[in-house]
Amino acid sequence: MSSPGPVPAVPPTKTAVAPAEPPRRLDPIAGVLSYLIPGLGQISQGRFAKGFLFLFSLHALFFYGMWLGSWQNVHLRPVGGNRDEPMRQLLSDLYARPHFLGQFWIGMAAWPAIYQYYHYDPRSDPPPDGSPPPVAPPLWGFQRAPSDKQRNDLERESPRGIWDLAWVYTVIAGVLNLLVIYDAIAGPAFRDVPEEDDDKKEKERAAA
């Protein structure tokens, strides 16, 4: 009885290894666009539904808060210090009104307050007796910083808690836009499936 010959070696089967995806590229330009106008960065990336959702919802929240605050609750007002030291003055004013640190991130909607801060003239405040101010009010008066008397009147005449609720809405809108900016920089959460993978799947289905 002859011994069986050598068993031919079976070549090992090759397991398909999916190619690694290239590193995701950040999109800082889209982040800047979403800072200027919430959702604009997503729109520039072709994510229109998400972009317009951010655009309308955050602006609605921000301007609703401004409306509750009689259009005078988004501002940064000089409270003292030395104008010869602008950075120290700015930090001092932000410490006195930290609300603006959140409102700032809504983008261009808060820029009138920045303009007025650097062009603020205390003489433009109306006198306590109610007579007209001696100089014209600054540009974009709907966001000018109210005088102490105006603020006291607004808080007293508005329903209880409305004045505080008004600036809370504007701060929330600005802080939420930070997440929108991050989403624009990071880009879509899922990549499109490459065409080669689609062709391969079609061939596997046909072979089956």
C-alpha positions as CSV (number, residue, x, y, z in Angstrom):
1,M,0.0,0.0,0.0
2,S,1.6,3.2,-1.1
3,S,1.7,6.1,1.3
4,P,-0.2,9.1,0.3
5,G,1.7,11.9,-1.3
6,P,2.3,15.2,0.3
7,V,-0.7,17.3,0.8
8,P,-0.5,20.4,-1.2
9,A,-0.4,23.5,0.9
10,V,-3.5,25.7,0.8
11,P,-2.6,29.3,0.3
12,P,-4.0,31.4,3.1
13,T,-7.0,33.4,2.2
14,K,-6.4,37.1,2.1
15,T,-8.6,39.1,4.3
16,A,-9.8,42.4,2.9
17,V,-8.6,45.3,4.9
18,A,-10.5,48.5,4.5
19,P,-8.2,51.4,3.7
20,A,-7.8,53.9,6.4
21,E,-9.7,57.2,5.9
22,P,-7.6,60.2,5.4
23,P,-7.5,62.6,8.4
24,R,-10.4,64.9,8.5
25,R,-9.5,68.5,7.5
26,L,-10.7,71.3,9.6
27,D,-12.5,74.2,7.9
28,P,-11.6,77.4,9.8
29,I,-13.1,79.6,7.1
30,A,-16.5,78.0,7.6
31,G,-16.1,78.7,11.4
32,V,-15.5,82.4,10.7
33,L,-18.6,82.5,8.5
34,S,-20.7,80.9,11.2
35,Y,-19.4,83.5,13.6
36,L,-20.3,86.4,11.4
37,I,-23.8,84.9,10.7
38,P,-24.9,81.8,12.5
39,G,-25.3,78.9,10.1
40,L,-23.5,80.6,7.2
41,G,-20.5,78.2,7.5
42,Q,-22.8,75.2,7.2
43,I,-24.5,76.7,4.2
44,S,-21.1,77.2,2.5
45,Q,-20.4,73.5,3.1
46,G,-23.7,72.5,1.4
47,R,-25.5,71.6,4.6
48,F,-28.4,73.9,3.9
49,A,-31.0,72.4,6.3
50,K,-28.7,72.6,9.3
51,G,-27.4,76.0,8.2
52,F,-30.8,77.7,7.8
53,L,-32.0,76.1,11.0
54,F,-29.1,77.7,12.9
55,L,-29.6,81.0,11.0
56,F,-33.2,81.5,11.9
57,S,-33.4,79.9,15.4
58,L,-30.4,81.7,16.9
59,H,-31.3,85.1,15.4
60,A,-34.9,84.6,16.5
61,L,-33.7,83.9,20.1
62,F,-31.3,86.8,20.1
63,F,-33.7,89.4,18.7
64,Y,-36.5,88.2,20.8
65,G,-34.3,88.9,23.9
66,M,-33.5,92.3,22.5
67,W,-37.2,93.0,22.0
68,L,-37.9,92.1,25.6
69,G,-35.2,94.4,26.7
70,S,-36.5,97.4,24.7
71,W,-33.5,97.0,22.3
72,Q,-31.2,98.3,25.0
73,N,-29.8,95.2,26.6
74,V,-26.9,94.4,24.2
75,H,-24.2,96.9,25.0
76,L,-20.9,97.4,26.6
77,R,-20.5,100.7,28.4
78,P,-17.4,102.4,29.7
79,V,-17.5,102.5,33.5
80,G,-14.3,104.4,34.2
81,G,-10.6,103.8,34.0
82,N,-8.1,105.3,31.6
83,R,-8.7,105.5,27.9
84,D,-4.9,105.7,27.4
85,E,-4.8,102.0,28.5
86,P,-7.4,100.5,26.1
87,M,-6.8,96.8,27.1
88,R,-7.0,97.6,30.8
89,Q,-10.1,99.7,30.2
90,L,-11.7,96.9,28.1
91,L,-11.1,94.3,30.8
92,S,-12.5,96.6,33.4
93,D,-15.7,97.2,31.4
94,L,-16.1,93.5,30.6
95,Y,-15.8,92.7,34.3
96,A,-18.5,95.3,35.0
97,R,-20.8,93.8,32.4
98,P,-19.9,90.1,31.7
99,H,-23.2,89.6,29.8
100,F,-21.4,90.9,26.7
101,L,-18.9,88.1,26.8
102,G,-21.8,85.8,25.8
103,Q,-23.6,88.2,23.5
104,F,-20.5,88.8,21.5
105,W,-20.5,85.4,19.9
106,I,-23.7,86.0,18.0
107,G,-21.5,87.7,15.5
108,M,-22.4,90.7,13.4
109,A,-25.7,91.3,15.3
110,A,-23.6,92.4,18.3
111,W,-21.2,94.6,16.3
112,P,-23.3,97.9,16.7
113,A,-22.6,97.6,20.5
114,I,-18.8,97.3,19.8
115,Y,-19.0,100.3,17.5
116,Q,-20.8,102.3,20.1
117,Y,-18.4,101.3,22.8
118,Y,-15.5,102.8,21.0
119,H,-17.5,105.9,20.0
120,Y,-19.3,106.4,23.2
121,D,-19.8,110.0,24.3
122,P,-21.3,110.4,27.8
123,R,-22.8,113.7,26.7
124,S,-25.2,111.8,24.5
125,D,-27.0,110.4,27.6
126,P,-30.3,112.3,28.2
127,P,-30.2,114.5,31.3
128,P,-32.2,113.3,34.3
129,D,-34.8,116.0,33.8
130,G,-35.9,114.4,30.5
131,S,-34.7,117.2,28.2
132,P,-33.0,116.3,24.9
133,P,-29.3,115.3,25.1
134,P,-26.8,118.0,24.2
135,V,-25.3,116.0,21.4
136,A,-26.7,113.5,18.9
137,P,-26.9,109.9,20.1
138,P,-24.4,107.4,18.6
139,L,-25.1,105.4,15.5
140,W,-27.4,102.4,15.7
141,G,-29.3,103.9,18.7
142,F,-31.3,100.7,19.2
143,Q,-28.3,99.1,20.9
144,R,-26.9,102.2,22.8
145,A,-26.0,101.7,26.4
146,P,-28.9,103.1,28.5
147,S,-28.1,105.7,31.2
148,D,-28.6,104.8,34.8
149,K,-31.9,106.6,34.9
150,Q,-33.1,104.8,31.7
151,R,-32.1,101.4,33.1
152,N,-33.9,102.1,36.4
153,D,-37.0,103.2,34.5
154,L,-36.9,100.1,32.2
155,E,-36.5,97.7,35.2
156,R,-39.3,99.4,37.1
157,E,-41.8,99.6,34.2
158,S,-41.2,96.1,32.7
159,P,-43.0,93.1,34.2
160,R,-41.2,91.4,37.0
161,G,-38.2,89.4,35.8
162,I,-38.6,90.4,32.1
163,W,-35.5,92.6,32.1
164,D,-33.2,89.8,33.4
165,L,-34.9,87.3,31.1
166,A,-34.2,89.5,28.1
167,W,-30.5,89.5,28.4
168,V,-30.4,85.8,29.3
169,Y,-32.0,85.1,25.9
170,T,-29.3,87.1,24.1
171,V,-26.5,85.4,26.1
172,I,-27.9,81.9,25.4
173,A,-28.1,82.7,21.7
174,G,-24.4,83.8,21.6
175,V,-23.2,80.8,23.6
176,L,-25.1,78.4,21.4
177,N,-23.4,79.9,18.4
178,L,-20.1,78.7,19.8
179,L,-21.3,75.2,19.2
180,V,-22.4,76.2,15.7
181,I,-18.9,77.6,15.0
182,Y,-17.3,74.3,16.2
183,D,-19.7,72.3,14.0
184,A,-18.7,74.4,11.0
185,I,-15.0,74.0,11.7
186,A,-15.2,70.2,12.3
187,G,-17.4,69.7,9.2
188,P,-20.0,67.0,8.6
189,A,-20.1,64.1,11.1
190,F,-20.2,61.4,8.3
191,R,-18.2,61.3,5.1
192,D,-19.7,60.4,1.8
193,V,-19.1,56.7,0.8
194,P,-16.5,56.6,-2.0
195,E,-17.6,55.5,-5.4
196,E,-15.2,52.6,-5.4
197,D,-16.8,51.1,-2.4
198,D,-20.2,51.4,-4.0
199,D,-19.0,49.6,-7.1
200,K,-17.5,46.8,-5.0
201,K,-20.7,46.3,-3.1
202,E,-22.7,46.1,-6.4
203,K,-20.4,43.4,-7.7
204,E,-20.7,41.4,-4.5
205,R,-24.4,41.5,-4.7
206,A,-24.4,40.4,-8.3
207,A,-22.0,37.5,-7.5
208,A,-24.3,36.3,-4.6
